[in-house]
Amino acid sequence: MNFNDMLNYYECNFARPDPVFPLNVKRDTFFESQQDSLSTFKLNKGCTNPINFMKRNLCLLILLVCILPGIVNVSNAQSGASINWLCFSTSVSLSSGTNDINYVFTSANCAQANGFSAEIVGTGALDIRSTVSPQSFLRLQKTGTAPTFSYGRLYSTSGTTFKLTGIAVAPTSVGAIAGGNQSITVHAYKGGSEIGSVTTAVLSVVNPVAVILTSSFNNIDEIRFTSSSAAAAGIGVDDIITTAASTLPVTWASFTVKKQNQSAIVSWSTATEQNTKDFTVQHSIDGVNWNTAAILTAAGNSNGLRNYMYTDNNTAKGYNYYRIMQTDLDGKIGYSEVRMIDLPGDNAAFSIAGNIISNGVLQVQVHQTTIISLYEVSGRLLWVKQFTPGLQSIDVSRYDKGVYLLQTKETAQKILIQ
């Protein structure tokens, strides 16, 4: 006798006003003790009592409600995830090969990342480095004798959009050692099209570094990762935090900053605006500390292209960073991506991309071949070296925290190592 026969017997006999067996016999006890002998009874399979039919369907519904949630994981990482790969207790190879590599995360293999997939476009391998101190990470790794690594990506398996609010990246190599000096660019994609990106400073340590994100990372379905170094072995990804995508009050069409002598022409346009109050042009010389350069009134509500422009005459020598802060009528704010221009002085041999160094790497834009020296404030020479024009990355991680002088024969600038 199967379960349906047993249930039908109960409906047509136990549920009747004049049951065949005493009512004080519990159904569970009865089925446990009489399962074999029940097969000898003639079942009333022709029972058509509508009340009993409803009871049966209600019973089945209760079974579905109580049992299925324990079987089916309905979590949706796009609605809010915090992924630190602790779902893998040991280092593990997820997938590798000579063509594009793909791996789908599910509730069975990593509940934290359920709803996402990882892929390497090119020859490579996906693995989890859980033995790295102080934290584990997902590694997008090049492999083979002649490896190619176009890009790595983490994307919504179902195509559901999300908002990325936090992520950390690191250069990696075989054995989870540093993958060489490289900057990593994190790209925001939706529907196969890039809508924004953020590039880190030059990184040389294996521990993931938090990325400062912009408003472009809202309402996306994919995150891509590329490296500035063709020799880089791979990219590590960790501390991924997402929330449900939110509707943006502004759809950015463009944002540019151009040099005009020693001034900066800041231009941007919007495709749509909803309840916008104003746009604040913000300026910075280090990309961290921001000052207000100007405030322009926004359109309020618009479904057409709107153009804005501001000329900043209060620029600084060297790197100048700009971003737009957009304020709604209800006080909420959002930010554009960051743009940068380099305005060297007439006789300046170099300029510094931020006087505060917190990651152990000093970035110097050299404008002409020159000899640069680094001194302690006490006057003790630490090193002297000739540099050619271009962006130079100098490792200062071995020096103690404090103020130092970077100088040529003509000029000197203070730097702070933190």
C-alpha positions as CSV (number, residue, x, y, z in Angstrom):
1,M,0.0,0.0,0.0
2,N,1.4,3.4,-1.0
3,F,1.0,6.7,0.8
4,N,-1.9,7.8,-1.4
5,D,-3.8,4.7,-0.6
6,M,-3.3,5.2,3.1
7,L,-4.3,8.9,2.8
8,N,-7.4,7.9,0.8
9,Y,-8.4,5.3,3.4
10,Y,-8.1,7.9,6.2
11,E,-10.2,10.4,4.3
12,C,-13.0,8.1,3.5
13,N,-13.1,6.3,6.9
14,F,-11.5,8.3,9.7
15,A,-12.8,11.6,8.6
16,R,-16.4,10.3,8.4
17,P,-18.9,11.0,11.3
18,D,-19.2,7.2,11.8
19,P,-15.7,6.0,11.4
20,V,-14.8,2.3,11.0
21,F,-12.2,2.6,13.8
22,P,-12.4,4.4,17.1
23,L,-11.6,8.1,17.0
24,N,-9.1,7.8,19.8
25,V,-6.7,6.0,17.5
26,K,-4.1,8.5,16.4
27,R,-3.4,8.6,12.7
28,D,0.3,8.4,13.0
29,T,0.2,5.6,15.5
30,F,-2.3,3.7,13.4
31,F,-0.2,3.9,10.3
32,E,3.0,2.9,12.1
33,S,1.4,-0.2,13.8
34,Q,-1.1,-1.2,11.1
35,Q,0.8,-0.5,7.9
36,D,1.1,-4.1,6.8
37,S,-2.5,-5.2,7.9
38,L,-4.0,-2.2,6.1
39,S,-3.3,-3.9,2.8
40,T,-5.9,-6.6,3.7
41,F,-8.7,-4.0,4.0
42,K,-10.9,-3.1,1.1
43,L,-10.3,0.6,0.5
44,N,-13.1,2.8,-0.5
45,K,-11.3,4.4,-3.4
46,G,-14.6,5.7,-4.8
47,C,-14.9,8.2,-1.9
48,T,-16.0,11.5,-3.5
49,N,-16.9,13.5,-0.3
50,P,-16.1,17.1,-1.3
51,I,-15.2,18.0,2.3
52,N,-12.7,15.1,2.5
53,F,-11.3,16.2,-0.9
54,M,-10.7,19.6,0.4
55,K,-9.1,18.2,3.6
56,R,-6.7,16.1,1.5
57,N,-5.6,19.1,-0.6
58,L,-5.1,21.2,2.5
59,C,-3.0,18.4,4.0
60,L,-0.8,18.3,0.9
61,L,-0.5,22.1,0.9
62,I,0.7,22.0,4.5
63,L,3.3,19.3,3.5
64,L,4.6,21.5,0.6
65,V,4.8,24.6,2.8
66,C,6.6,22.9,5.7
67,I,8.9,20.6,3.7
68,L,9.9,22.4,0.6
69,P,11.6,25.4,2.3
70,G,14.0,23.0,3.8
71,I,14.8,21.5,0.4
72,V,14.9,24.6,-1.9
73,N,17.2,27.5,-1.1
74,V,15.4,30.6,-2.3
75,S,18.1,33.1,-1.3
76,N,18.9,35.7,-3.9
77,A,22.4,37.2,-3.6
78,Q,21.5,40.1,-5.8
79,S,19.1,41.3,-3.1
80,G,22.0,41.5,-0.6
81,A,25.2,39.5,-0.3
82,S,28.4,39.6,1.8
83,I,30.9,37.3,0.1
84,N,34.2,36.5,1.9
85,W,34.6,33.0,0.6
86,L,34.5,31.4,4.1
87,C,32.1,28.9,2.5
88,F,35.3,27.2,1.4
89,S,37.2,26.0,4.4
90,T,40.3,25.0,2.4
91,S,42.0,26.1,-0.8
92,V,40.2,24.5,-3.8
93,S,40.5,24.5,-7.5
94,L,37.1,25.4,-9.0
95,S,37.8,25.1,-12.7
96,S,40.6,25.4,-15.2
97,G,41.3,24.8,-18.9
98,T,42.5,26.2,-22.2
99,N,39.3,28.0,-23.1
100,D,37.0,30.4,-21.3
101,I,36.6,29.1,-17.7
102,N,33.2,29.3,-15.9
103,Y,31.9,28.3,-12.5
104,V,28.4,28.7,-11.1
105,F,28.0,29.3,-7.4
106,T,25.0,27.7,-5.8
107,S,23.6,27.2,-2.3
108,A,25.3,23.8,-2.3
109,N,28.8,24.9,-3.0
110,C,28.8,28.5,-1.6
111,A,25.6,29.9,-0.1
112,Q,27.3,33.3,0.3
113,A,27.7,33.6,-3.5
114,N,24.5,31.8,-4.5
115,G,23.2,33.6,-7.6
116,F,26.6,34.6,-9.0
117,S,29.0,33.0,-11.5
118,A,32.7,33.6,-12.1
119,E,34.5,33.4,-15.5
120,I,37.9,33.9,-17.0
121,V,38.0,34.9,-20.6
122,G,41.1,33.3,-21.9
123,T,43.4,30.5,-20.7
124,G,43.3,30.2,-16.9
125,A,41.9,28.8,-13.7
126,L,39.5,29.7,-11.0
127,D,40.3,28.8,-7.4
128,I,39.8,29.8,-3.8
129,R,42.9,30.7,-1.8
130,S,41.7,30.0,1.8
131,T,45.2,29.6,3.3
132,V,46.3,33.1,2.6
133,S,46.8,35.3,5.7
134,P,44.9,37.2,6.8
135,Q,42.0,36.3,4.5
136,S,40.9,34.0,1.7
137,F,39.9,35.2,-1.8
138,L,38.6,34.1,-5.2
139,R,41.6,34.0,-7.6
140,L,41.2,34.6,-11.4
141,Q,44.5,33.0,-12.5
142,K,46.4,32.7,-15.8
143,T,47.8,29.3,-16.6
144,G,49.7,27.5,-19.3
145,T,53.0,28.1,-21.2
146,A,51.5,30.9,-23.3
147,P,48.6,32.1,-21.2
148,T,46.1,34.8,-22.2
149,F,44.0,36.7,-19.8
150,S,41.6,39.1,-21.4
151,Y,39.6,39.7,-18.3
152,G,37.9,38.0,-15.3
153,R,34.4,38.6,-14.3
154,L,31.8,37.9,-11.6
155,Y,28.2,38.1,-12.9
156,S,24.6,37.5,-12.0
157,T,23.8,34.0,-13.1
158,S,20.1,34.9,-13.8
159,G,20.8,38.4,-15.2
160,T,19.2,40.1,-12.2
161,T,20.7,43.5,-11.6
162,F,22.3,44.5,-8.3
163,K,24.2,47.3,-6.6
164,L,27.8,46.8,-5.7
165,T,28.6,48.6,-2.5
166,G,32.0,47.0,-1.6
167,I,34.8,45.0,-3.1
168,A,38.5,44.3,-2.6
169,V,41.2,43.3,-5.1
170,A,44.8,42.1,-5.1
171,P,47.5,41.0,-7.6
172,T,48.1,37.3,-7.2
173,S,50.4,34.6,-8.6
174,V,51.0,30.8,-8.2
175,G,51.4,30.0,-4.6
176,A,49.4,33.1,-3.6
177,I,52.4,35.3,-3.6
178,A,52.4,38.9,-4.9
179,G,51.7,39.0,-8.7
180,G,54.0,41.9,-9.4
181,N,53.3,45.6,-9.4
182,Q,50.0,46.3,-11.2
183,S,46.9,48.4,-11.0
184,I,43.6,46.7,-11.2
185,T,40.5,48.2,-12.9
186,V,37.1,47.1,-11.8
187,H,34.5,47.6,-14.5
188,A,30.7,48.0,-14.1
189,Y,28.6,46.2,-16.8
190,K,25.0,45.9,-17.7
191,G,23.6,44.0,-20.6
192,G,27.1,43.5,-22.0
193,S,27.9,47.2,-22.0
194,E,30.3,49.0,-19.7
195,I,28.8,51.9,-17.8
196,G,31.7,52.8,-15.5
197,S,35.0,51.7,-14.0
198,V,37.4,52.4,-11.1
199,T,41.2,51.8,-11.2
200,T,43.3,51.2,-8.1
201,A,46.7,52.6,-7.4
202,V,49.7,50.3,-8.3
203,L,49.4,47.3,-5.9
204,S,52.2,45.0,-5.0
205,V,51.0,43.1,-1.9
206,V,48.8,40.0,-2.0
207,N,46.3,41.1,0.7
208,P,43.2,42.5,-1.0
209,V,42.7,46.3,-0.9
210,A,39.3,47.9,-0.7
211,V,38.2,49.7,-3.9
212,I,36.5,53.1,-3.8
213,L,33.4,52.7,-5.9
214,T,31.3,55.2,-7.7
215,S,27.6,55.5,-8.5
216,S,28.1,53.6,-11.7
217,F,28.1,50.3,-9.8
218,N,24.3,50.5,-9.2
219,N,21.8,48.6,-11.3
220,I,24.4,46.3,-12.9
221,D,24.6,42.6,-13.7
222,E,28.3,42.0,-14.1
223,I,31.7,43.1,-12.6
224,R,34.8,42.7,-14.8
225,F,38.5,42.8,-13.7
226,T,41.5,43.8,-15.8
227,S,45.1,44.4,-15.0
228,S,47.6,47.1,-16.2
229,S,50.4,44.5,-16.4
230,A,50.6,42.0,-19.3
231,A,53.0,40.0,-17.1
232,A,50.6,39.9,-14.1
233,A,49.7,36.3,-13.2
234,G,46.2,37.0,-11.9
235,I,43.7,39.0,-9.8
236,G,42.3,38.2,-6.4
237,V,38.8,39.3,-5.5
238,D,37.3,39.4,-1.9
239,D,34.9,41.2,0.4
240,I,32.1,41.6,-2.1
241,I,29.0,43.4,-0.8
242,T,25.9,43.9,-2.8
243,T,22.4,45.2,-2.3
244,A,19.3,45.3,-4.4
245,A,19.6,47.7,-7.3
246,S,17.9,51.1,-6.8
247,T,16.5,53.5,-9.3
248,L,19.0,56.4,-10.0
249,P,17.7,60.0,-10.0
250,V,20.2,60.8,-12.7
251,T,21.2,58.9,-15.9
252,W,24.7,60.2,-16.7
253,A,25.4,60.7,-20.5
254,S,29.0,62.0,-20.3
255,F,31.5,63.6,-17.9
256,T,34.8,65.0,-19.1
257,V,37.6,67.3,-17.8
258,K,40.0,69.0,-20.2
259,K,43.0,71.3,-19.8
260,Q,42.9,74.8,-21.1
261,N,46.2,76.5,-20.3
262,Q,46.3,76.3,-16.4
263,S,42.5,76.0,-16.1
264,A,40.2,72.9,-16.2
265,I,37.0,72.7,-18.3
266,V,34.6,70.5,-16.4
267,S,31.7,69.3,-18.6
268,W,28.9,66.8,-18.1
269,S,25.5,65.9,-19.5
270,T,22.5,63.9,-18.3
271,A,20.1,61.8,-20.3
272,T,17.4,61.9,-17.6
273,E,16.9,63.6,-14.3
274,Q,14.3,63.0,-11.6
275,N,13.8,65.4,-8.6
276,T,17.3,66.8,-8.9
277,K,18.2,69.9,-7.0
278,D,21.8,70.8,-8.0
279,F,25.2,69.6,-9.1
280,T,28.3,70.3,-7.0
281,V,31.7,70.4,-8.8
282,Q,34.3,68.9,-6.4
283,H,38.0,69.3,-6.7
284,S,40.9,67.4,-5.1
285,I,44.7,67.3,-5.3
286,D,45.0,63.8,-3.9
287,G,41.7,62.0,-4.9
288,V,40.8,61.6,-1.2
289,N,40.1,65.1,0.3
290,W,37.5,67.1,-1.7
291,N,36.6,70.8,-1.8
292,T,33.6,72.5,-3.5
293,A,34.6,74.4,-6.6
294,A,31.1,75.4,-7.8
295,I,27.4,74.6,-7.4
296,L,25.1,74.5,-10.5
297,T,21.3,74.3,-10.4
298,A,19.9,71.1,-11.8
299,A,17.0,70.6,-14.2
300,G,14.7,69.1,-11.6
301,N,12.9,66.7,-13.9
302,S,14.0,66.0,-17.5
303,N,13.8,63.3,-20.1
304,G,16.0,65.0,-22.6
305,L,19.7,65.6,-22.9
306,R,20.9,68.4,-20.5
307,N,24.4,69.9,-20.7
308,Y,26.5,71.5,-17.9
309,M,29.9,73.2,-17.9
310,Y,32.2,74.9,-15.4
311,T,35.6,76.4,-15.8
312,D,37.9,76.0,-12.8
313,N,40.6,78.6,-12.7
314,N,41.8,77.6,-9.2
315,T,43.8,74.5,-10.2
316,A,47.0,73.2,-8.7
317,K,50.2,72.1,-10.2
318,G,50.3,68.4,-10.8
319,Y,47.3,66.1,-10.6
320,N,43.8,67.6,-10.3
321,Y,40.9,65.3,-9.6
322,Y,37.2,66.2,-10.2
323,R,33.9,64.6,-9.5
324,I,30.3,65.8,-9.5
325,M,28.1,65.4,-6.5
326,Q,24.4,65.3,-7.4
327,T,21.8,66.3,-4.7
328,D,18.1,65.5,-4.9
329,L,15.3,67.6,-3.7
330,D,14.9,65.3,-0.7
331,G,18.5,65.7,0.3
332,K,19.9,62.4,-1.0
333,I,23.2,62.6,-2.8
334,G,25.1,60.6,-5.4
335,Y,28.4,60.9,-7.2
336,S,29.8,60.7,-10.7
337,E,33.0,58.9,-11.6
338,V,36.3,60.6,-10.9
339,R,38.2,62.4,-13.7
340,M,41.9,63.5,-13.5
341,I,44.1,66.0,-15.4
342,D,47.8,66.8,-15.0
343,L,48.8,70.4,-14.9
344,P,52.6,70.7,-14.6
345,G,54.2,74.0,-13.6
346,D,56.3,75.8,-16.1
347,N,59.6,74.6,-14.5
348,A,58.3,71.7,-12.5
349,A,60.3,68.5,-13.2
350,F,57.8,66.3,-11.5
351,S,54.4,66.2,-9.7
352,I,53.1,63.8,-7.1
353,A,49.8,61.9,-7.5
354,G,48.8,62.5,-3.9
355,N,51.1,63.6,-1.1
356,I,49.7,61.0,1.4
357,I,51.0,57.5,0.8
358,S,49.0,54.8,2.6
359,N,49.7,51.7,0.4
360,G,53.5,51.8,0.4
361,V,53.7,53.1,-3.2
362,L,54.6,56.6,-4.2
363,Q,53.4,57.7,-7.6
364,V,55.4,60.4,-9.3
365,Q,54.6,62.0,-12.7
366,V,58.0,62.9,-14.2
367,H,57.7,65.7,-16.8
368,Q,61.3,65.7,-18.0
369,T,64.4,63.6,-17.5
370,T,65.7,64.6,-14.0
371,I,67.5,63.4,-10.9
372,I,65.2,63.0,-7.9
373,S,66.3,62.5,-4.3
374,L,64.4,61.4,-1.2
375,Y,65.4,62.9,2.2
376,E,64.3,62.6,5.8
377,V,63.2,65.9,7.3
378,S,66.5,65.7,9.3
379,G,68.3,66.1,6.0
380,R,69.6,62.5,5.7
381,L,69.7,61.3,2.1
382,L,67.8,58.0,1.6
383,W,68.3,57.5,-2.2
384,V,68.9,59.4,-5.4
385,K,68.0,58.2,-8.9
386,Q,67.5,59.5,-12.4
387,F,64.0,59.2,-13.9
388,T,62.8,59.5,-17.5
389,P,59.4,61.2,-18.3
390,G,56.3,59.2,-17.4
391,L,54.4,57.9,-14.4
392,Q,56.9,56.3,-12.0
393,S,55.9,54.0,-9.1
394,I,58.4,54.0,-6.2
395,D,58.3,51.5,-3.4
396,V,58.5,53.4,0.0
397,S,57.0,50.6,2.1
398,R,60.4,50.0,3.9
399,Y,60.5,53.5,5.4
400,D,59.0,54.4,8.7
401,K,55.8,56.5,8.9
402,G,56.4,60.2,8.8
403,V,57.2,63.3,6.6
404,Y,59.9,63.1,3.9
405,L,61.2,65.4,1.2
406,L,61.2,64.5,-2.5
407,Q,63.3,67.0,-4.4
408,T,65.3,68.0,-7.5
409,K,67.8,70.9,-7.8
410,E,64.9,73.2,-8.7
411,T,62.0,72.1,-6.4
412,A,61.0,70.0,-3.4
413,Q,57.7,68.5,-2.2
414,K,56.8,67.0,1.1
415,I,55.2,63.6,1.3
416,L,53.6,61.8,4.2
417,I,54.0,58.0,4.6
418,Q,51.3,56.5,6.7
